[in-house]
Amino acid sequence: MLARLSIRDIVLIERLDIEFSRGLAVLTGETGAGKSILLDAFALALGGRGDAGLVRHGAEQGQVTAMFDVPKGHPAAGILAENGLDDTGEMILRRVQLADGRTRAFINDQAISVQTLKAVGAALVEIHGQHDERALVDASTHRQLLDAFAGHEKDVAALEALWDIRRTANADLDEHRAGMERAAREADYLRHASQELKTLAPKEGEETELAGRRTTMMQGEKIATDLREAQEAIGGSHSPVASLSAAVRRLERRAANAPALIEPAVKAIDIAINALEEADQHLNAALAATDFDPAELERIEERLFALRAASRKYSTPVDLLAALAAQYAGDVALIDAGADQLKKLEATAAEADKRYATAAAKLSAARTKAAEKLNKAVNAELAPLKLERAKFMTQVESNAAAPGPQGIDRVEFWVQTNPGTKPGPMMKVASGGELSRFLLALKVVLADRGSAPTLVFDEIDTGVGGAVADAIGSRLARLAGKVQVMAVTHAPQVAARASQHLLISKDALDKGKRVATRVNALAADHRREEIARMLAGAEITAEARAAAERLLRAAS
C-alpha cells in the first residue's frame, strides 16, 4: 500500500527516501537514533499537527511526502472525489512545514486543506502508539468496527435508508399538522379572507396594466379638444380646401393663355390641397384613438381602487395578492380536507417507524451476538500476550428511545485487567503496555475489516520479552498477511518475524559537527547481526549471533 516515504530537511534528516514492501516491516535501532522523528514526520504527512521544531536547523522549510498505491473503491478515493480532486490510483500526500510554524498540504500536487489531508491520511494509515490518537480507542468508532467484524455493512446501509424514509415521513406529518393547527387558529379570518380574495380575483401585473390604460384615457381626453379644433380648421366649414380648389379651376381655364405663369402656381396649390387632406386624415385617426367609453374609465378606476384597498388591508403589494389568495385557499383546504390527509400521513409515518424499529431491533440483536463472538476471539488472543488474567468485553447498550441512522445501539470496548477489578472503557482502565497489547489482539481479530490498509505500531512490545514478545511478533506477522504493517520495535523476537528489516542509525557528519539519521534496508547477514545486537547489547557475542540465527529460522 505505502510505496515510499520521502523526507527533506526535517530535524536530523537532510534527505531520506524509504521504500516499503508488503507484509511486516520493522524499524529497529538504538535509542536516540531517530525513530520518533521518523514517526513524527510520517504523522505530519498524514495531516498531523505541524510544529516549527521539526524543520532542520538552518533550513527555511522541511517537507514529507508519502506515496500510496490506492485500489479503486477505497474510502480515500471517495474523499478525493468529495473535494473535487483527481484519483489517479497513486496517491501522493505531501506536507510542507515552514520554519515560521505555517504548513501547506497537497495531494497529487493539488493544494488542499489540512482537514482534507487528515481525513485521507486516517483512511490510509492508523498509527498506534504515542504518536497518534489511537483510532481503536475512540469509542465513536467501536460500533462501526463491530459491524465490520460481523459483516453488517449491508444491514446498516438498509437501516440508514429506512431512517431516511422515516425522517421524511415524520417531517411531512409534522409540517402538515403544524399547518392544520395554524389554520385552525385562524379559521374564521381565513375563510373570510379567502372568499374576499377569491371574489376579487387579483392577477399578477394587473395593477400596472390598468394604471397604464387609465393614464392613456385621461391624456386622450385632454388633447381631444385641440385635435377637434385643428380638424375643424382643416376639414370643417372653415376649411380652405374648397376655395383653393375653385382657384385652381379658374387658373386652369386661363392656362392656355399663359402656361409658363399659371402651371407652377397650379401645381403648388395641388400639393397644398393634398397635404391638407392628408392632415385631415391623420387628425380623424387621432380623434378616433382618443375616443373612449367614460364608463370603461370608471370601471378601471373602481378596479384599481378595490385592488389597492385590498393591498392596504392585507399589508401586501397588489402584485402579491394572487399568491396570498392561493395561500389562504390552501389553508382553508387544510381545514376542510386536512383531517383525511392527516390520517394518511400518520399511517405512513407509523409504518415507517415500525419498519425502522423492526430492522433496528433485528440489527441490535445481531450486534449482541456478534459482540459475544468478538469477545471470545479477542480473549483467545490475550493469554499469549501475557494478559491471561485480563478480559475484553464489548458493551452494547440499546435504547429504542434514542434512534439514529445506524440504529439504537451504543457500542464501546471495555476491559477488565484483573479478576475482581471493575471493568471500564479500554482507554481508561488499561495501562500503556496493556493497552497496546489489547489493541494488537483486537487488530488481529479484525484483520482487514474496519481497518486502514496500513498499520503502524510504535514500540508495542515495550516492557515485555521472551514468549510475550514472540507472541506479539507472531500476531503482527499474521496481521501483515491481510494489511501492510510497520512496527518500531526493540524486541528481537518481533524483528525476526519481519519480511523487511529497516535499521535506523545516526551518523556523524562534518567531522562530528552535526549528525544525521539514516535508514538502511538490511540483507540477511546484516539482519542477523542487528538481531544479535538487540539480544546482546553493546558487545555482540557468538552466542548472540547463534540465538539470532535460531530466531530467524524459527520465524521463517
C-alpha positions as CSV (number, residue, x, y, z in Angstrom):
1,M,0.0,0.0,0.0
2,L,2.6,2.5,1.1
3,A,5.2,2.7,-1.7
4,R,7.7,5.3,-0.4
5,L,8.2,7.8,2.4
6,S,10.4,10.8,1.4
7,I,11.6,13.3,3.9
8,R,13.5,16.5,3.3
9,D,15.1,19.0,5.9
10,I,13.4,17.6,9.0
11,V,15.3,17.5,12.3
12,L,18.4,15.3,11.9
13,I,17.3,14.5,8.3
14,E,18.6,16.3,5.2
15,R,17.3,13.8,2.7
16,L,15.8,10.4,3.2
17,D,13.8,8.0,1.0
18,I,12.4,4.8,2.3
19,E,10.9,2.1,0.1
20,F,8.4,-0.1,1.9
21,S,7.4,-3.7,0.9
22,R,4.2,-5.5,1.6
23,G,3.9,-7.6,4.8
24,L,5.6,-6.8,8.0
25,A,8.3,-4.1,8.0
26,V,10.2,-3.5,11.3
27,L,12.3,-0.5,12.2
28,T,15.0,-1.1,14.7
29,G,17.9,0.9,16.1
30,E,19.5,2.1,19.2
31,T,17.7,4.6,21.5
32,G,18.0,8.1,20.1
33,A,18.7,7.1,16.6
34,G,15.7,9.0,15.3
35,K,12.8,6.5,15.3
36,S,10.5,9.1,16.9
37,I,11.5,11.7,14.4
38,L,10.6,9.3,11.6
39,L,7.1,8.7,13.0
40,D,6.6,12.4,13.7
41,A,7.4,13.1,10.1
42,F,5.1,10.3,8.9
43,A,2.3,11.7,11.0
44,L,2.9,15.2,9.6
45,A,2.4,13.8,6.1
46,L,-0.9,12.2,7.2
47,G,-2.3,15.5,8.5
48,G,-0.9,15.6,12.0
49,R,-0.2,18.7,13.9
50,G,2.5,20.9,12.5
51,D,5.5,22.0,14.5
52,A,8.2,24.5,13.5
53,G,10.6,22.5,15.7
54,L,10.5,19.7,13.0
55,V,12.4,21.9,10.5
56,R,16.1,21.1,10.3
57,H,18.3,23.9,11.8
58,G,19.3,26.3,9.1
59,A,16.6,25.3,6.6
60,E,13.7,27.6,5.7
61,Q,11.3,24.6,5.5
62,G,11.0,20.9,5.6
63,Q,8.7,18.5,3.7
64,V,7.4,15.0,4.0
65,T,5.9,13.0,1.1
66,A,4.1,9.7,1.5
67,M,3.1,7.8,-1.7
68,F,0.4,5.1,-1.7
69,D,-1.0,2.7,-4.3
70,V,-4.7,3.0,-3.7
71,P,-7.2,0.4,-5.1
72,K,-10.4,1.6,-6.8
73,G,-13.3,2.0,-4.4
74,H,-11.1,2.7,-1.4
75,P,-12.7,5.3,1.0
76,A,-9.7,7.6,0.5
77,A,-10.7,7.9,-3.2
78,G,-14.2,8.9,-2.2
79,I,-12.8,11.7,0.0
80,L,-10.8,12.9,-3.0
81,A,-14.0,12.9,-5.2
82,E,-15.9,14.8,-2.5
83,N,-13.3,17.5,-2.6
84,G,-13.1,17.7,-6.4
85,L,-9.6,16.1,-6.6
86,D,-8.5,13.7,-9.2
87,D,-8.0,10.0,-8.4
88,T,-5.1,8.6,-10.4
89,G,-4.7,5.3,-8.5
90,E,-1.5,6.6,-7.0
91,M,-2.0,9.0,-4.1
92,I,0.8,11.3,-3.1
93,L,0.4,13.1,0.2
94,R,2.8,16.0,0.8
95,R,3.1,18.3,3.7
96,V,5.4,21.3,3.8
97,Q,6.4,22.6,7.3
98,L,7.7,26.2,7.2
99,A,10.2,27.4,9.9
100,D,7.7,30.1,11.0
101,G,5.2,27.4,12.0
102,R,2.9,27.5,9.0
103,T,2.2,24.4,6.9
104,R,0.9,23.7,3.4
105,A,-0.8,20.5,2.4
106,F,-1.0,18.8,-1.1
107,I,-2.5,15.7,-2.6
108,N,-1.3,14.8,-6.1
109,D,0.3,18.3,-6.2
110,Q,-3.1,19.9,-5.7
111,A,-3.3,22.3,-2.7
112,I,-5.8,21.1,-0.1
113,S,-6.8,21.9,3.5
114,V,-5.1,20.2,6.4
115,Q,-8.6,18.8,7.4
116,T,-8.9,17.1,4.0
117,L,-5.3,15.7,4.3
118,K,-6.1,14.4,7.8
119,A,-9.3,12.7,6.5
120,V,-7.4,11.0,3.7
121,G,-4.5,10.1,6.0
122,A,-6.8,8.5,8.5
123,A,-8.4,6.4,5.7
124,L,-4.9,5.2,4.6
125,V,-2.9,4.7,7.8
126,E,-3.5,4.0,11.5
127,I,-0.7,4.8,13.9
128,H,-1.0,3.0,17.3
129,G,1.3,4.4,19.9
130,Q,2.4,7.7,21.4
131,H,2.3,9.5,18.1
132,D,-1.5,9.1,17.3
133,E,-4.9,9.4,18.9
134,R,-5.3,5.6,18.5
135,A,-8.4,5.2,16.4
136,L,-9.4,1.9,18.1
137,V,-9.6,3.7,21.5
138,D,-12.1,6.2,20.1
139,A,-15.5,4.9,21.3
140,S,-17.3,6.6,18.4
141,T,-15.7,4.0,16.0
142,H,-16.5,0.9,18.0
143,R,-20.0,0.3,16.6
144,Q,-18.6,0.5,13.1
145,L,-15.7,-1.9,14.0
146,L,-18.2,-4.4,15.5
147,D,-20.4,-4.1,12.3
148,A,-17.3,-4.7,10.1
149,F,-16.3,-7.7,12.2
150,A,-19.8,-9.2,11.8
151,G,-20.3,-8.2,8.2
152,H,-23.3,-6.0,9.0
153,E,-22.5,-3.3,6.3
154,K,-25.5,-4.2,4.1
155,D,-27.8,-4.3,7.1
156,V,-26.5,-0.9,8.3
157,A,-27.0,0.6,4.8
158,A,-30.5,-0.7,4.6
159,L,-31.3,0.7,8.1
160,E,-29.9,4.1,7.0
161,A,-32.3,4.0,4.1
162,L,-35.2,3.2,6.4
163,W,-34.1,6.0,8.7
164,D,-34.2,8.5,5.8
165,I,-37.7,7.3,4.8
166,R,-38.8,7.5,8.5
167,R,-37.4,11.0,8.9
168,T,-39.1,12.2,5.7
169,A,-42.4,10.7,6.6
170,N,-42.3,12.3,10.1
171,A,-41.2,15.6,8.7
172,D,-44.2,15.6,6.3
173,L,-46.5,14.7,9.1
174,D,-45.1,17.5,11.4
175,E,-45.4,20.1,8.6
176,H,-49.0,19.1,7.8
177,R,-50.0,19.0,11.4
178,A,-48.4,22.5,12.1
179,G,-50.3,23.8,9.0
180,M,-53.6,22.5,10.3
181,E,-53.0,23.9,13.7
182,R,-52.2,27.3,12.3
183,A,-55.2,27.2,10.0
184,A,-57.5,26.1,12.8
185,R,-56.4,29.0,15.0
186,E,-57.3,31.5,12.2
187,A,-60.2,29.6,10.6
188,D,-62.9,32.4,10.6
189,Y,-60.4,35.0,9.4
190,L,-59.0,32.7,6.7
191,R,-62.4,31.7,5.4
192,H,-63.5,35.4,5.1
193,A,-60.2,36.5,3.6
194,S,-60.1,33.6,1.2
195,Q,-63.6,34.3,0.0
196,E,-62.9,38.0,-0.3
197,L,-59.8,37.5,-2.4
198,K,-61.4,34.8,-4.4
199,T,-64.2,37.3,-5.3
200,L,-61.7,40.0,-6.1
201,A,-59.6,37.5,-8.2
202,P,-56.5,39.6,-8.4
203,K,-53.9,38.8,-11.2
204,E,-50.2,39.4,-11.1
205,G,-49.3,42.5,-13.1
206,E,-52.9,43.7,-13.2
207,E,-52.3,47.0,-11.4
208,T,-49.6,48.0,-13.8
209,E,-51.8,47.2,-16.8
210,L,-54.9,49.1,-15.5
211,A,-52.9,52.1,-14.4
212,G,-51.3,52.3,-17.9
213,R,-54.8,52.2,-19.6
214,R,-56.2,54.8,-17.2
215,T,-53.3,57.2,-17.9
216,T,-53.8,56.8,-21.7
217,M,-57.5,57.5,-21.4
218,M,-57.0,60.6,-19.3
219,Q,-54.3,62.0,-21.5
220,G,-56.5,61.4,-24.6
221,E,-59.4,63.4,-23.1
222,K,-57.2,66.4,-22.6
223,I,-55.8,66.5,-26.2
224,A,-59.1,65.6,-27.9
225,T,-60.4,69.3,-27.9
226,D,-57.2,70.5,-29.6
227,L,-57.4,67.8,-32.2
228,R,-61.1,68.7,-33.0
229,E,-60.2,72.4,-33.4
230,A,-57.4,71.5,-35.8
231,Q,-59.6,69.1,-37.7
232,E,-62.3,71.8,-38.0
233,A,-59.8,74.3,-39.3
234,I,-58.5,71.9,-41.9
235,G,-61.6,69.9,-42.9
236,G,-64.6,71.7,-41.4
237,S,-66.7,74.6,-42.5
238,H,-63.8,77.0,-42.4
239,S,-61.5,74.7,-44.5
240,P,-59.6,76.5,-47.2
241,V,-59.7,73.4,-49.4
242,A,-62.9,74.4,-51.3
243,S,-61.7,78.0,-52.1
244,L,-58.3,76.6,-53.1
245,S,-59.9,74.1,-55.4
246,A,-62.1,76.9,-57.0
247,A,-59.0,79.0,-57.5
248,V,-57.2,76.1,-59.3
249,R,-60.1,75.6,-61.6
250,R,-60.1,79.3,-62.6
251,L,-56.4,79.2,-63.2
252,E,-56.6,76.1,-65.3
253,R,-59.1,77.8,-67.6
254,R,-56.5,80.6,-68.2
255,A,-53.6,78.2,-68.5
256,A,-53.7,78.2,-72.3
257,N,-53.1,81.9,-72.5
258,A,-50.0,82.0,-70.2
259,P,-48.9,78.4,-69.3
260,A,-45.5,79.4,-68.1
261,L,-47.1,81.7,-65.5
262,I,-50.0,79.6,-64.4
263,E,-48.8,75.9,-64.3
264,P,-46.3,76.3,-61.4
265,A,-48.9,78.0,-59.3
266,V,-51.5,75.3,-60.1
267,K,-49.0,72.6,-59.2
268,A,-48.1,74.2,-55.9
269,I,-51.8,74.7,-54.9
270,D,-52.5,71.0,-55.7
271,I,-49.7,70.0,-53.3
272,A,-51.1,72.2,-50.6
273,I,-54.6,70.7,-51.1
274,N,-53.2,67.1,-50.9
275,A,-51.2,68.0,-47.7
276,L,-54.4,69.4,-46.1
277,E,-56.4,66.3,-47.0
278,E,-53.6,64.1,-45.5
279,A,-53.5,66.1,-42.4
280,D,-57.3,65.8,-42.1
281,Q,-57.0,62.0,-42.3
282,H,-54.4,62.0,-39.5
283,L,-56.5,64.2,-37.3
284,N,-59.5,61.9,-37.8
285,A,-57.4,58.9,-36.9
286,A,-56.1,60.6,-33.8
287,L,-59.6,61.6,-32.7
288,A,-60.7,58.0,-33.2
289,A,-57.8,56.8,-31.0
290,T,-58.7,59.3,-28.2
291,D,-62.3,58.3,-28.2
292,F,-63.2,56.1,-25.2
293,D,-66.1,55.0,-23.2
294,P,-66.3,57.0,-20.0
295,A,-67.9,54.0,-18.3
296,E,-64.8,52.0,-19.1
297,L,-62.6,54.6,-17.4
298,E,-64.9,54.5,-14.4
299,R,-64.7,50.7,-14.3
300,I,-60.9,50.8,-14.4
301,E,-60.7,53.3,-11.6
302,E,-63.1,51.3,-9.5
303,R,-60.9,48.1,-10.1
304,L,-57.7,50.0,-9.1
305,F,-59.4,51.3,-6.0
306,A,-60.5,47.8,-5.0
307,L,-57.1,46.2,-5.6
308,R,-55.3,49.0,-3.7
309,A,-57.8,48.8,-0.8
310,A,-57.1,45.0,-0.5
311,S,-53.4,45.7,-0.7
312,R,-53.6,48.1,2.3
313,K,-56.0,45.7,4.2
314,Y,-53.7,42.7,3.9
315,S,-50.4,44.6,4.0
316,T,-49.4,43.0,0.7
317,P,-48.3,44.6,-2.6
318,V,-51.0,44.3,-5.2
319,D,-48.9,42.0,-7.4
320,L,-48.6,39.6,-4.4
321,L,-52.4,39.4,-3.7
322,A,-52.8,36.5,-6.1
323,A,-50.2,34.5,-4.2
324,L,-51.8,35.4,-0.9
325,A,-55.2,34.3,-2.2
326,A,-53.7,30.9,-3.2
327,Q,-52.1,30.6,0.3
328,Y,-55.3,31.4,2.1
329,A,-57.2,29.0,-0.2
330,G,-54.7,26.3,0.6
331,D,-55.0,26.9,4.4
332,V,-58.8,26.7,4.1
333,A,-58.4,23.4,2.2
334,L,-56.2,22.1,5.0
335,I,-59.1,22.8,7.4
336,D,-61.6,21.2,5.1
337,A,-59.7,18.2,3.9
338,G,-56.7,18.2,6.3
339,A,-58.1,15.7,8.7
340,D,-58.2,13.0,6.0
341,Q,-54.7,13.8,4.8
342,L,-53.5,13.9,8.4
343,K,-54.7,10.3,8.9
344,K,-52.9,9.2,5.7
345,L,-49.7,10.9,6.8
346,E,-50.0,9.4,10.3
347,A,-50.4,6.0,8.8
348,T,-47.4,6.5,6.5
349,A,-45.2,7.7,9.4
350,A,-46.3,4.9,11.7
351,E,-45.5,2.3,9.0
352,A,-42.1,3.9,8.5
353,D,-41.5,4.0,12.3
354,K,-42.5,0.3,12.5
355,R,-40.2,-0.8,9.7
356,Y,-37.3,1.1,11.1
357,A,-37.9,-0.2,14.6
358,T,-38.1,-3.8,13.4
359,A,-34.9,-3.5,11.4
360,A,-33.1,-1.7,14.2
361,A,-34.2,-4.3,16.8
362,K,-33.0,-7.1,14.5
363,L,-29.7,-5.4,13.9
364,S,-29.3,-4.8,17.7
365,A,-29.8,-8.5,18.4
366,A,-27.3,-9.4,15.7
367,R,-24.8,-6.9,17.2
368,T,-25.2,-8.5,20.6
369,K,-24.5,-12.0,19.2
370,A,-21.5,-10.6,17.2
371,A,-20.2,-8.9,20.4
372,E,-20.1,-12.3,22.1
373,K,-18.1,-13.7,19.1
374,L,-15.8,-10.7,19.1
375,N,-15.2,-11.1,22.9
376,K,-14.4,-14.7,22.5
377,A,-12.0,-14.2,19.6
378,V,-10.1,-11.3,21.3
379,N,-9.9,-13.0,24.7
380,A,-8.4,-16.1,22.9
381,E,-5.5,-13.8,21.9
382,L,-4.8,-12.4,25.3
383,A,-3.1,-15.2,27.2
384,P,-0.1,-15.5,24.8
385,L,0.3,-11.7,25.2
386,K,0.6,-12.1,29.0
387,L,-2.9,-10.8,29.6
388,E,-4.2,-14.2,30.7
389,R,-6.0,-12.7,33.7
390,A,-7.5,-9.9,31.7
391,K,-10.8,-9.9,29.9
392,F,-12.1,-8.0,26.9
393,M,-15.8,-7.2,26.6
394,T,-17.9,-5.4,24.1
395,Q,-20.6,-3.3,25.7
396,V,-23.8,-3.0,23.6
397,E,-26.3,-0.6,25.1
398,S,-29.6,-0.4,23.3
399,N,-32.0,2.5,23.7
400,A,-35.0,2.5,21.4
401,A,-35.9,6.0,22.6
402,A,-32.7,7.4,21.1
403,P,-32.7,6.0,17.5
404,G,-30.2,7.1,14.8
405,P,-29.3,6.3,11.2
406,Q,-27.1,3.4,12.3
407,G,-29.6,2.0,14.8
408,I,-30.4,2.2,18.5
409,D,-27.1,0.8,19.9
410,R,-24.1,2.4,21.6
411,V,-21.1,0.2,21.4
412,E,-17.9,0.6,23.4
413,F,-14.9,-1.7,24.0
414,W,-14.3,-2.4,27.7
415,V,-11.6,-4.3,29.5
416,Q,-11.0,-5.9,32.9
417,T,-7.3,-6.1,33.6
418,N,-7.6,-8.5,36.7
419,P,-10.3,-10.6,38.2
420,G,-12.2,-8.7,40.8
421,T,-11.4,-5.3,39.5
422,K,-14.0,-3.0,38.0
423,P,-14.2,-3.2,34.2
424,G,-14.3,0.0,32.2
425,P,-13.5,1.7,28.9
426,M,-10.3,0.4,27.4
427,M,-8.5,3.7,27.3
428,K,-9.3,4.5,31.0
429,V,-8.6,1.1,32.5
430,A,-5.6,-0.4,30.7
431,S,-2.1,0.9,31.3
432,G,0.1,1.9,28.3
433,G,1.6,-1.5,27.8
434,E,-1.6,-3.4,28.4
435,L,-3.5,-1.0,26.0
436,S,-1.0,-1.7,23.2
437,R,-1.5,-5.5,23.6
438,F,-5.3,-5.2,23.8
439,L,-5.2,-3.1,20.6
440,L,-3.0,-5.7,18.9
441,A,-5.3,-8.6,19.9
442,L,-8.3,-6.6,18.6
443,K,-6.5,-5.7,15.4
444,V,-5.5,-9.4,14.8
445,V,-9.1,-10.4,15.2
446,L,-10.5,-7.6,13.0
447,A,-7.7,-8.2,10.4
448,D,-8.5,-6.1,7.4
449,R,-12.1,-5.4,8.5
450,G,-12.8,-1.9,9.7
451,S,-9.1,-1.1,9.3
452,A,-6.9,1.2,7.4
453,P,-4.8,-0.7,4.8
454,T,-1.5,0.4,6.5
455,L,-1.0,0.0,10.3
456,V,1.9,1.4,12.3
457,F,2.7,0.1,15.8
458,D,5.1,2.2,17.8
459,E,7.0,0.1,20.4
460,I,4.0,-2.1,21.1
461,D,6.5,-4.6,22.8
462,T,7.7,-2.1,25.4
463,G,8.3,-3.8,28.7
464,V,7.9,-7.4,27.5
465,G,10.2,-10.0,26.3
466,G,10.7,-13.7,25.8
467,A,7.5,-15.6,24.9
468,V,5.3,-12.5,25.1
469,A,7.5,-10.6,22.6
470,D,7.4,-13.7,20.4
471,A,3.6,-13.8,20.6
472,I,3.5,-10.1,19.6
473,G,5.7,-10.8,16.6
474,S,3.6,-13.8,15.6
475,R,0.4,-11.7,15.7
476,L,2.0,-8.8,13.8
477,A,3.1,-11.3,11.1
478,R,-0.4,-12.8,10.9
479,L,-1.9,-9.3,10.7
480,A,0.6,-8.5,7.9
481,G,-0.9,-11.2,5.8
482,K,-4.1,-9.0,5.5
483,V,-2.8,-5.5,5.7
484,Q,0.6,-3.7,5.5
485,V,2.2,-3.5,8.9
486,M,5.1,-1.4,10.1
487,A,6.4,-1.8,13.7
488,V,9.0,0.2,15.6
489,T,10.5,-2.4,17.9
490,H,13.2,-3.2,20.4
491,A,12.3,-6.9,20.6
492,P,14.4,-9.3,18.6
493,Q,11.5,-11.8,18.5
494,V,9.4,-9.2,16.6
495,A,12.2,-8.2,14.3
496,A,12.8,-11.8,13.4
497,R,9.3,-12.1,12.0
498,A,9.7,-9.2,9.5
499,S,9.6,-9.5,5.8
500,Q,11.5,-6.2,5.6
501,H,14.0,-5.0,8.2
502,L,15.0,-1.3,8.3
503,L,17.8,-0.2,10.5
504,I,17.7,3.4,11.8
505,S,21.1,4.8,12.8
506,K,22.7,8.2,13.5
507,D,25.8,9.2,11.6
508,A,28.3,12.0,12.4
509,L,28.9,14.5,9.6
510,D,31.3,17.4,9.1
511,K,33.9,15.9,11.4
512,G,31.4,15.5,14.2
513,K,29.9,19.0,14.0
514,R,26.4,17.6,13.2
515,V,24.6,14.3,13.0
516,A,22.0,12.8,10.6
517,T,19.6,10.0,10.8
518,R,19.9,7.2,8.2
519,V,17.6,4.3,7.3
520,N,19.0,1.2,5.6
521,A,17.3,-2.0,4.5
522,L,19.2,-4.9,5.9
523,A,20.2,-8.0,3.9
524,A,20.3,-11.4,5.6
525,D,23.7,-11.2,7.2
526,H,23.3,-7.7,8.4
527,R,19.9,-8.5,9.7
528,R,21.2,-11.4,11.8
529,E,23.9,-9.0,13.2
530,E,21.2,-6.4,14.1
531,I,19.1,-9.0,15.9
532,A,22.2,-10.3,17.7
533,R,22.8,-6.7,18.9
534,M,19.2,-6.4,20.1
535,L,19.8,-9.7,22.0
536,A,23.3,-9.0,23.5
537,G,23.5,-5.2,23.7
538,A,26.7,-3.3,23.0
539,E,29.0,-6.4,22.7
540,I,27.8,-8.9,20.2
541,T,28.8,-12.4,21.2
542,A,28.9,-15.7,19.2
543,E,26.0,-16.9,21.4
544,A,24.0,-13.9,20.5
545,R,24.6,-14.5,16.8
546,A,23.6,-18.1,17.2
547,A,20.5,-17.1,19.1
548,A,19.7,-14.6,16.4
549,E,20.1,-17.3,13.7
550,R,17.7,-19.6,15.7
551,L,15.1,-16.8,15.9
552,L,15.3,-16.2,12.1
553,R,15.0,-19.9,11.3
554,A,12.0,-20.3,13.7
555,A,10.3,-17.3,12.1
556,S,10.8,-18.5,8.5
